[in-house]
């Protein structure tokens, strides 16, 4: 096991290098850049994709600029009012290029970023003018809270429910829960979020409309602070739970059903063991291997992609929204740092997931594997 862990640890920097180089080349040669975004903002045109996702009339997907002009599906040069470098002092243009590091060849910039990231020096944000690591650390609690709470409640609810469905396969309970799961899962996350806000935050006023904590949070004692935090996180957590519970619940059920038909279960029943003893003493550790394999992907997805719309709708400044802003504004240091940290976290979590297999079932061994 130790040799396998060492081999996997040695593969992490190689894989991370491939992820970074590929992402850098794609992003670097994509149309637009930080300089174009700056010039557009100087001309009064919004480059924030988050603002353009919700138009001036409040409809999701209706994209508008600050003047109300639709810009979705258009390049920057097609947006009304955008004139590019026209009217901009050439000396100022060159100064901005030098400030953004765009006066150097792309491969020099790529090497510079790569060497800096190896030292965990993520440079300064082009948009915020602060160290990227400070910006990420500032946004981390929001996304970590969403990710941990979402993953925790998803597994705590879906696994017992999936086991119960496997034990009652074909019953009314199984059919009723499947119908409910499929029906709720068909609702898009952003629609569900808006419905919850309209009903529980606006109409009933049981939960806050937006934000992570109340305005008087500093004045509360530690117990009230915890309650206030979970009060604000309740609706976003429900949206995350509903968005991920259907697939996990059905995966749990099918995994347990697969093992309930195995010969060792028949042998255990012939020995007179109870169904609970068979389920939790024999089937559980075998069936849970497949279920746990999706945990790293679920967690990384919640941290870096899955919570973008949720953070936007509930006005939570997390990593998902930061990644969206850095992409739309071409904030290269933040964008590259998100990819670097996300890749490193994902590779590490996959290794932890592999190690957890041996903890669940000691019969699993990776010693014979070459990678």
Secondary structure, DSSP 8 states (H G I E B T S, - for coil): -HHHHHHHHHHHHHHHHHHHHHHHHHHHTSS--HHHHHHHHHTT----HHHHHB-TT--BT----TTS---TT--GGGSTT--TTTTS-HHHHHHHHHHTTTTS-HHHHHHHHHHHHHTT---B-TTT-SBHHHHHHHHHHHHHHHHHHHHHHHHHHHHHHHHHHHHTTTSHHHHHHHHHHHHHHTS-HHHHHHHHIIIIIIIS--S-SS-SS-TTGGGS-HHHHHHHHHHHHHHHHHHHHHHHHHHHHHHHHHHHHHHHTSHHHHHHHHTT--HHHHIIIIIHHHHHHHHHTTHHHHHHHHHHTTTHHHHHHTT---HHHHHHHHHHTT-HHHHHHHHHHHHHHHHHHHHHHHHHHHHH-TT---TT---
